[in-house]
């Protein structure tokens, strides 16, 4: 009986670990003209799809008091903005876009911009 209980518990733990690390990931959001991004324990959505030849406006609202998330950086666009708590901050990315990333000031939280045709 003990062996069966340990075996079942082991399979349960394996399933839990698999779900935690390889489970459902956040899907990418497509930004047609503008998109709201929540800054809370990271960026939600963290992957943003933009059209190649159109400007896109991203509206970031920080809800997390973590000091790392106070600034956002877009290195490829040379944009750096301060994100005050609970205040929307608008960032417009001009075309042409290229696949690039954005991150917090300490480079701990990341997001990605993907170009669609």
DSSP file (Angstrom, degrees, kcal/mol; ACC not computed):
  #  RESIDUE AA STRUCTURE BP1 BP2  ACC     N-H-->O    O-->H-N    N-H-->O    O-->H-N    TCO  KAPPA ALPHA  PHI   PSI    X-CA   Y-CA   Z-CA
    1    1 A X     >        0   0    0      0, 0.0     4,-2.1     0, 0.0     5,-0.2   0.000 360.0 360.0 360.0 -39.5    0.0    0.0    0.0
    2    2 A X  H  >  +     0   0    0      1,-0.2     4,-2.4     2,-0.2     5,-0.2   0.894 360.0  51.8 -64.0 -39.6    2.9    2.4    0.8
    3    3 A X  H  > S+     0   0    0      1,-0.2     4,-2.3     2,-0.2    -1,-0.2   0.900 109.5  49.5 -64.7 -39.9    4.5    1.8   -2.5
    4    4 A X  H  > S+     0   0    0      2,-0.2     4,-2.5     1,-0.2    -1,-0.2   0.911 111.1  49.4 -65.0 -41.9    1.3    2.6   -4.4
    5    5 A X  H  X S+     0   0    0     -4,-2.1     4,-2.3     2,-0.2    -2,-0.2   0.913 112.6  47.0 -63.4 -43.7    0.8    5.8   -2.4
    6    6 A X  H  X S+     0   0    0     -4,-2.4     4,-2.3     2,-0.2    -2,-0.2   0.887 112.3  50.9 -65.4 -39.6    4.3    7.0   -3.1
    7    7 A X  H  X S+     0   0    0     -4,-2.3     4,-2.3     2,-0.2    -2,-0.2   0.927 111.8  46.0 -64.3 -46.1    4.0    6.1   -6.8
    8    8 A X  H  X S+     0   0    0     -4,-2.5     4,-2.1     1,-0.2    -2,-0.2   0.914 113.8  49.0 -63.8 -43.1    0.7    8.1   -7.1
    9    9 A X  H  X S+     0   0    0     -4,-2.3     4,-2.3     2,-0.2    -1,-0.2   0.888 110.3  52.3 -63.6 -38.8    2.2   11.0   -5.2
   10   10 A X  H  X S+     0   0    0     -4,-2.3     4,-2.4     2,-0.2    -2,-0.2   0.917 109.6  47.5 -62.9 -44.9    5.3   10.9   -7.5
   11   11 A X  H  X S+     0   0    0     -4,-2.3     4,-2.4     1,-0.2    -1,-0.2   0.881 110.9  53.0 -64.4 -36.9    3.2   11.0  -10.6
   12   12 A X  H  X S+     0   0    0     -4,-2.1     4,-2.3     2,-0.2    -2,-0.2   0.917 109.9  47.2 -63.2 -43.3    1.2   13.9   -9.2
   13   13 A X  H  X S+     0   0    0     -4,-2.3     4,-2.5     2,-0.2    -2,-0.2   0.894 110.9  51.6 -65.5 -39.9    4.3   15.9   -8.5
   14   14 A X  H  X S+     0   0    0     -4,-2.4     4,-2.5     2,-0.2    -2,-0.2   0.928 110.8  48.2 -62.4 -44.3    5.7   15.2  -12.0
   15   15 A X  H  X S+     0   0    0     -4,-2.4     4,-2.4     1,-0.2    -2,-0.2   0.899 111.6  50.6 -62.9 -40.6    2.4   16.4  -13.5
   16   16 A X  H  X S+     0   0    0     -4,-2.3     4,-2.3     2,-0.2    -2,-0.2   0.903 111.3  47.2 -64.4 -41.8    2.5   19.5  -11.3
   17   17 A X  H  X S+     0   0    0     -4,-2.5     4,-2.3     2,-0.2     5,-0.3   0.915 111.6  51.1 -66.0 -43.2    6.1   20.3  -12.3
   18   18 A X  H  X S+     0   0    0     -4,-2.5     4,-2.8     1,-0.2     5,-0.3   0.931 111.9  47.0 -59.6 -45.9    5.3   19.8  -16.0
   19   19 A X  H  X S+     0   0    0     -4,-2.4     4,-1.5     3,-0.2    -2,-0.2   0.907 111.9  51.2 -62.7 -42.5    2.3   22.1  -15.8
   20   20 A X  H  < S+     0   0    0     -4,-2.3    -2,-0.2     1,-0.2    -1,-0.2   0.917 123.2  27.1 -63.4 -44.9    4.3   24.8  -13.9
   21   21 A X  H  < S+     0   0    0     -4,-2.3    -2,-0.2    -5,-0.1    -1,-0.2   0.813 137.1  23.3 -90.9 -31.4    7.2   24.9  -16.4
   22   22 A X  H  < S+     0   0    0     -4,-2.8    -3,-0.2    -5,-0.3    -2,-0.2   0.284  94.6 113.4-120.6   9.2    5.6   23.8  -19.7
   23   23 A X  S  < S-     0   0    0     -4,-1.5    -3,-0.1    -5,-0.3    -4,-0.1   0.186  80.1 -35.3 -71.1-165.4    1.9   24.6  -19.2
   24   24 A X        -     0   0    0      1,-0.1     2,-0.3     3,-0.0    -1,-0.2  -0.294  62.2-155.7 -59.2 127.9   -0.1   27.2  -21.1
   25   25 A X        -     0   0    0     -3,-0.1     2,-0.2     1,-0.1    -1,-0.1  -0.678  31.0 -87.2-101.5 159.2    1.8   30.3  -21.9
   26   26 A X        -     0   0    0     -2,-0.3     2,-0.1     1,-0.1    -1,-0.1  -0.451  46.7-126.5 -66.6 134.2    0.3   33.7  -22.4
   27   27 A X        -     0   0    0     -2,-0.2    20,-0.3     1,-0.1    19,-0.2  -0.451  26.3 -99.8 -81.6 156.5   -0.7   34.2  -26.1
   28   28 A X        -     0   0    0     -2,-0.1     2,-0.4    18,-0.1    20,-0.2  -0.446  31.8-140.3 -73.9 147.3    0.5   37.2  -28.1
   29   29 A X  E     -a   48   0A   0     18,-2.3    20,-3.2    -2,-0.1     2,-0.5  -0.895  10.1-133.4-108.9 140.0   -1.8   40.1  -28.6
   30   30 A X  E     -a   49   0A   0     -2,-0.4     2,-0.7    18,-0.2    20,-0.2  -0.813  12.5-151.7 -94.7 128.7   -2.1   41.9  -31.9
   31   31 A X  E     +a   50   0A   0     18,-3.3    20,-0.6    -2,-0.5     4,-0.1  -0.877  16.6 176.8-100.5 111.4   -2.0   45.7  -31.7
   32   32 A X  S    S-     0   0    0     -2,-0.7    19,-0.2     2,-0.4    -1,-0.2   0.979  81.3 -28.1 -77.7 -60.5   -3.9   47.3  -34.6
   33   33 A X  S    S+     0   0    0      1,-0.5    24,-2.9    23,-0.1     2,-0.3   0.637 131.4   3.9-121.6 -46.6   -3.6   50.9  -33.6
   34   34 A X  E     -f   57   0B   0     22,-0.2    -1,-0.5    58,-0.0    -2,-0.4  -0.983  58.1-168.8-143.5 157.3   -3.3   50.9  -29.8
   35   35 A X  E     -f   58   0B   0     22,-2.0    24,-2.9    -2,-0.3     2,-0.4  -0.995  19.6-131.7-147.4 134.9   -3.0   48.4  -27.1
   36   36 A X  E     -f   59   0B   0     -2,-0.3     2,-0.5    22,-0.2    24,-0.2  -0.758  22.1-165.1 -89.0 133.3   -3.2   48.6  -23.3
   37   37 A X  E     -f   60   0B   0     22,-3.2    24,-2.2    -2,-0.4     2,-0.4  -0.980  10.0-144.8-121.9 124.8   -0.5   46.8  -21.4
   38   38 A X  E     -fG  61  44B   0      6,-2.6     6,-2.6    -2,-0.5     2,-0.8  -0.747   4.7-153.3 -89.3 133.0   -0.7   46.0  -17.7
   39   39 A X  E     +fG  62  43B   0     22,-2.7    24,-2.7    -2,-0.4    25,-1.2  -0.844  44.5 130.1-109.0  94.3    2.5   46.2  -15.7
   40   40 A X  S    S-     0   0    0      2,-1.5    -2,-0.1    -2,-0.8    22,-0.0  -0.817  87.4 -20.5-150.5 100.5    1.9   43.9  -12.8
   41   41 A X  S    S-     0   0    0     -2,-0.3     2,-0.3    25,-0.0    -2,-0.1   0.753 138.7 -24.5  68.2  23.5    4.6   41.3  -12.0
   42   42 A X  S    S-     0   0    0     67,-0.1    -2,-1.5     2,-0.0     2,-0.5  -0.896 102.7 -47.2 133.1-163.7    5.8   41.7  -15.6
   43   43 A X  E     -G   39   0B   0     67,-0.4     2,-0.5    -2,-0.3    -4,-0.2  -0.919  51.3-134.5-110.7 129.2    4.1   42.9  -18.8
   44   44 A X  E    S+G   38   0B   0     -6,-2.6    -6,-2.6    -2,-0.5     2,-0.1  -0.951  99.5  25.4-127.1 110.7    0.7   41.5  -19.8
   45   45 A X  S    S-     0   0    0     -2,-0.5    -1,-0.3    -8,-0.2   -17,-0.1   0.520  80.4-176.2 -77.7 152.7    0.6   40.8  -22.6
   46   46 A X  S    S+     0   0    0    -19,-0.2    66,-3.3     1,-0.2     2,-0.5   0.667  71.1  55.5 -91.5 -18.3    4.3   40.2  -22.9
   47   47 A X  E     - b   0 112A   0    -20,-0.3   -18,-2.3    64,-0.2     2,-0.5  -0.974  68.7-173.9-118.0 123.9    4.3   39.5  -26.6
   48   48 A X  E     -ab  29 113A   0     64,-2.9    66,-3.1    -2,-0.5     2,-0.5  -0.963  11.4-152.7-121.1 128.1    2.8   42.2  -28.9
   49   49 A X  E     -ab  30 114A   0    -20,-3.2   -18,-3.3    -2,-0.5     2,-0.3  -0.879  18.2-176.2-102.2 129.3    2.3   41.7  -32.6
   50   50 A X  E     -ab  31 115A   0     64,-2.8    66,-2.9    -2,-0.5     2,-0.2  -0.891  29.3-106.7-124.7 153.4    2.4   44.9  -34.7
   51   51 A X  E >   - b   0 116A   0    -20,-0.6     3,-1.0    -2,-0.3    66,-0.2  -0.548  32.9-121.5 -79.5 146.8    1.8   45.5  -38.4
   52   52 A X  T 3  S+     0   0    0     64,-1.5    45,-1.4     1,-0.2    44,-0.4   0.864 100.0  28.3 -60.8 -47.4    4.9   46.3  -40.4
   53   53 A X  T 3  S+     0   0    0     43,-0.2     2,-0.4    42,-0.1    -1,-0.2   0.104 102.1  87.1-110.0  22.6    4.2   49.7  -41.9
   54   54 A X  S <  S-     0   0    0     -3,-1.0     2,-0.1    40,-0.1    43,-0.1  -0.952  75.4-117.8-121.8 141.3    1.8   51.3  -39.3
   55   55 A X        -     0   0    0     -2,-0.4     2,-0.4    40,-0.1    39,-0.2  -0.446  31.4-154.6 -68.5 151.3    2.6   53.2  -36.2
   56   56 A X  E     - H   0  93B   0     37,-1.9    37,-3.1    -2,-0.1     2,-0.5  -0.988   6.5-148.4-131.6 140.7    1.4   51.6  -33.0
   57   57 A X  E     -fH  34  92B   0    -24,-2.9   -22,-2.0    -2,-0.4     2,-0.5  -0.938  10.7-164.8-111.6 123.7    0.5   53.2  -29.7
   58   58 A X  E     -fH  35  91B   0     33,-3.4    33,-2.9    -2,-0.5     2,-0.6  -0.914   5.2-156.7-108.2 132.5    1.1   51.2  -26.5
   59   59 A X  E     -fH  36  90B   0    -24,-2.9   -22,-3.2    -2,-0.5     2,-0.4  -0.924  11.4-164.6-113.4 107.9   -0.5   52.4  -23.2
   60   60 A X  E     -fH  37  89B   0     29,-2.8    29,-2.6    -2,-0.6     2,-0.5  -0.790   7.7-174.3 -96.8 130.7    1.3   51.1  -20.2
   61   61 A X  E     -f   38   0B   0    -24,-2.2   -22,-2.7    -2,-0.4     2,-0.5  -0.969  14.9-148.1-125.4 114.2   -0.4   51.2  -16.7
   62   62 A X  E     +fi  39  85B   0     22,-0.7    24,-3.3    25,-0.5    25,-0.2  -0.711  28.1 162.2 -87.0 124.7    1.8   50.1  -13.8
   63   63 A X        +     0   0    0    -24,-2.7     2,-0.5    -2,-0.5   -23,-0.2   0.354  53.3  87.5-115.9  -1.6   -0.1   48.4  -11.0
   64   64 A X        -     0   0    0    -25,-1.2     5,-0.1     2,-0.1    22,-0.0  -0.883  64.8-150.7-106.0 126.6    3.0   46.8   -9.3
   65   65 A X        +     0   0    0     -2,-0.5    -1,-0.1    20,-0.0     2,-0.1   0.476  54.8 129.9 -75.7   1.4    4.9   48.8   -6.7
   66   66 A X    >   -     0   0    0      1,-0.2     3,-1.2     3,-0.1    -2,-0.1  -0.353  58.5-141.7 -56.7 125.7    8.1   47.0   -7.6
   67   67 A X  G >  S+     0   0    0      1,-0.3     3,-1.4     2,-0.2     4,-0.2   0.744  96.8  67.5 -66.3 -22.5   10.8   49.6   -8.2
   68   68 A X  G >  S+     0   0    0      1,-0.3    37,-1.2     2,-0.1     3,-0.7   0.842  97.2  53.7 -64.2 -32.0   12.3   47.6  -11.0
   69   69 A X  G <  S+     0   0    0     -3,-1.2    -1,-0.3     1,-0.2    -2,-0.2   0.296  78.7  98.0 -88.2  10.8    9.1   48.2  -13.1
   70   70 A X  G <  S+     0   0    0     -3,-1.4    13,-4.3    12,-0.1     2,-0.4   0.784  87.4  37.6 -69.0 -26.8    9.3   52.0  -12.6
   71   71 A X  E <   -C   82   0A   0     -3,-0.7    34,-0.7    11,-0.3     2,-0.4  -0.932  66.7-157.3-126.5 150.1   10.9   52.5  -16.1
   72   72 A X  E     -CD  81 104A   0      9,-2.5     9,-2.4    -2,-0.4     2,-0.4  -0.978  11.3-160.7-124.9 141.9   10.5   50.8  -19.4
   73   73 A X  E     -CD  80 103A   0     30,-2.8    30,-1.9    -2,-0.4     2,-0.5  -0.972  18.0-170.7-128.0 135.7   13.1   50.7  -22.1
   74   74 A X  E >>> -C   79   0A   0      5,-3.1     5,-1.8    -2,-0.4     3,-1.0  -0.838  13.3-175.3-116.8  87.7   12.8   50.0  -25.8
   75   75 A X  G >45S+     0   0    0     -2,-0.5     3,-0.5     1,-0.3    -1,-0.1   0.851  79.8  52.8 -58.3 -38.8   16.5   49.7  -26.8
   76   76 A X  G 345S+     0   0    0     25,-0.5    -1,-0.3     1,-0.2    26,-0.1   0.766 117.7  37.9 -70.1 -23.6   16.0   49.4  -30.5
   77   77 A X  G <45S-     0   0    0     -3,-1.0    -1,-0.2     2,-0.1    -2,-0.2   0.440 106.9-125.7-101.6  -3.4   13.8   52.5  -30.6
   78   78 A X  T <<5 +     0   0    0     -4,-1.0     2,-0.4    -3,-0.5    -3,-0.2   0.907  60.4 145.8  55.8  45.6   16.0   54.4  -28.0
   79   79 A X  E   < +C   74   0A   0     -5,-1.8    -5,-3.1     2,-0.0     2,-0.4  -0.941  23.6 173.3-115.5 134.0   12.9   55.0  -25.8
   80   80 A X  E     +C   73   0A   0     -2,-0.4     2,-0.4    -7,-0.2    -7,-0.2  -0.971   9.6 178.4-140.1 122.7   13.0   55.1  -22.0
   81   81 A X  E     -C   72   0A   0     -9,-2.4    -9,-2.5    -2,-0.4     2,-0.4  -0.955  27.5-127.3-130.2 145.3    9.9   56.1  -20.0
   82   82 A X  E     -C   71   0A   0     -2,-0.4     2,-0.6   -11,-0.2   -11,-0.3  -0.739  20.8-152.7 -85.2 135.9    9.1   56.5  -16.4
   83   83 A X        -     0   0    0    -13,-4.3     3,-0.1    -2,-0.4     5,-0.1  -0.876   9.2-159.4-114.2  97.7    5.9   54.6  -15.4
   84   84 A X    >   -     0   0    0     -2,-0.6     3,-1.3     1,-0.1   -22,-0.7  -0.364  38.0 -82.0 -70.7 157.7    4.2   56.1  -12.4
   85   85 A X  B 3  S-i   62   0B   0      1,-0.2   -22,-0.2   -24,-0.1    -1,-0.1  -0.350 105.6  -8.0 -62.5 135.3    1.8   54.0  -10.4
   86   86 A X  T 3  S+     0   0    0    -24,-3.3     2,-0.5     1,-0.1    -1,-0.2   0.705 104.0 118.0  53.3  28.3   -1.8   53.7  -11.8
   87   87 A X    <   -     0   0    0     -3,-1.3   -25,-0.5   -25,-0.2    -1,-0.1  -0.984  66.2-124.1-124.8 121.7   -1.2   56.3  -14.4
   88   88 A X        -     0   0    0     -2,-0.5     2,-0.5   -27,-0.2   -27,-0.2  -0.418  23.9-163.6 -65.4 134.3   -1.4   55.4  -18.1
   89   89 A X  E     -H   60   0B   0    -29,-2.6   -29,-2.8    -2,-0.1     2,-0.4  -0.986   8.5-146.0-121.0 125.3    1.7   56.2  -20.1
   90   90 A X  E     -H   59   0B   0     -2,-0.5     2,-0.4   -31,-0.2   -31,-0.2  -0.771  16.0-178.0 -97.0 131.2    1.5   56.3  -23.9
   91   91 A X  E     -H   58   0B   0    -33,-2.9   -33,-3.4    -2,-0.4     2,-0.5  -0.992   9.8-158.9-128.0 123.2    4.4   55.2  -26.1
   92   92 A X  E     -H   57   0B   0     -2,-0.4     2,-0.6   -35,-0.2   -35,-0.2  -0.899   3.7-155.8-105.6 125.5    4.1   55.4  -29.8
   93   93 A X  E     -H   56   0B   0    -37,-3.1   -37,-1.9    -2,-0.5     2,-0.1  -0.883  15.3-142.3-100.2 119.1    6.4   53.3  -31.9
   94   94 A X        -     0   0    0     -2,-0.6     2,-0.1   -39,-0.2   -40,-0.1  -0.423  32.3 -75.9 -78.2 154.4    7.0   54.7  -35.4
   95   95 A X  S    S+     0   0    0    -42,-0.2   -42,-0.1    -2,-0.1     2,-0.1  -0.462  97.6  65.9 -77.0 163.5    7.2   52.4  -38.5
   96   96 A X  S    S-     0   0    0    -44,-0.4     2,-0.2    -2,-0.1   -43,-0.2   0.539  73.1-166.8 -79.6 143.1    9.1   50.6  -39.8
   97   97 A X        -     0   0    0    -45,-1.4     2,-0.3   -46,-0.2    -1,-0.1  -0.530   8.0-169.4 -88.9 157.9    9.1   48.1  -37.0
   98   98 A X        -     0   0    0     -2,-0.2     2,-0.3    -3,-0.0    15,-0.1  -0.969  42.3 -83.7-138.6 157.1   11.4   45.2  -36.5
   99   99 A X  S    S+     0   0    0     -2,-0.3     2,-0.3    16,-0.1    15,-0.2  -0.448  72.6 141.2 -61.3 123.0   11.2   42.3  -34.2
  100  100 A X  E     - E   0 113A   0     13,-1.7    13,-3.3    -2,-0.3     2,-0.3  -0.850  39.1-120.9-152.3-177.1   12.6   43.7  -30.9
  101  101 A X  E     - E   0 112A   0     -2,-0.3   -25,-0.5    11,-0.3     2,-0.3  -0.809   7.9-153.2-130.5 171.1   12.2   43.6  -27.2
  102  102 A X  E     + E   0 111A   0      9,-1.9     9,-2.6    -2,-0.3     2,-0.3  -0.962  18.0 173.8-140.6 159.1   11.5   45.8  -24.2
  103  103 A X  E     -DE  73 110A   0    -30,-1.9   -30,-2.8    -2,-0.3     7,-0.2  -0.957  32.6 -88.7-157.4 170.4   12.4   45.5  -20.6
  104  104 A X  E >   -D   72   0A   0      5,-1.7     3,-1.3    -2,-0.3   -32,-0.2  -0.197  53.5 -92.3 -78.1 177.1   12.4   47.1  -17.2
  105  105 A X  T 3  S+     0   0    0    -37,-1.2   -36,-0.1   -34,-0.7   -33,-0.1   0.779 128.0  44.2 -65.8 -26.7   15.3   49.3  -15.9
  106  106 A X  T 3  S-     0   0    0    -38,-0.4    -1,-0.3   -35,-0.2   -37,-0.1   0.376 109.3-121.5 -98.0   3.8   17.0   46.3  -14.3
  107  107 A X  S <  S+     0   0    0     -3,-1.3    -2,-0.1   -39,-0.2     3,-0.1   0.822  81.0 116.4  60.6  34.5   16.5   44.0  -17.3
  108  108 A X        +     0   0    0      1,-0.2     2,-0.4   -40,-0.1    -1,-0.1   0.770  66.7  49.6 -98.7 -34.4   14.6   41.5  -15.1
  109  109 A X  S    S-     0   0    0    -41,-0.1    -5,-1.7   -67,-0.1     2,-0.3  -0.911  75.0-169.9-110.7 134.6   11.1   41.7  -16.8
  110  110 A X  E     - E   0 103A   0     -2,-0.4   -67,-0.4    -7,-0.2     2,-0.3  -0.867  15.2-177.8-127.9 155.0   10.9   41.4  -20.5
  111  111 A X  E     - E   0 102A   0     -9,-2.6    -9,-1.9    -2,-0.3     2,-0.4  -0.912  16.1-140.4-140.1 169.7    8.5   41.8  -23.4
  112  112 A X  E     -bE  47 101A   0    -66,-3.3   -64,-2.9    -2,-0.3     2,-0.5  -0.989   3.1-152.8-138.7 142.1    8.7   41.2  -27.1
  113  113 A X  E     -bE  48 100A   0    -13,-3.3   -13,-1.7    -2,-0.4     2,-0.4  -0.972  17.3-168.3-113.9 123.7    7.4   43.0  -30.2
  114  114 A X  E     -b   49   0A   0    -66,-3.1   -64,-2.8    -2,-0.5     2,-0.4  -0.906  15.1-134.0-113.8 140.6    6.8   40.8  -33.2
  115  115 A X  E     -b   50   0A   0     -2,-0.4     2,-0.4   -66,-0.2   -64,-0.2  -0.781  18.6-168.5 -95.8 132.1    6.2   42.1  -36.7
  116  116 A X  E      b   51   0A   0    -66,-2.9   -64,-1.5    -2,-0.4    -2,-0.0  -0.898 360.0 360.0-115.6 151.2    3.4   40.7  -38.8
  117  117 A X              0   0    0     -2,-0.4   -66,-0.1   -66,-0.2    -1,-0.1   0.449 360.0 360.0 -89.4 360.0    3.0   41.4  -42.5
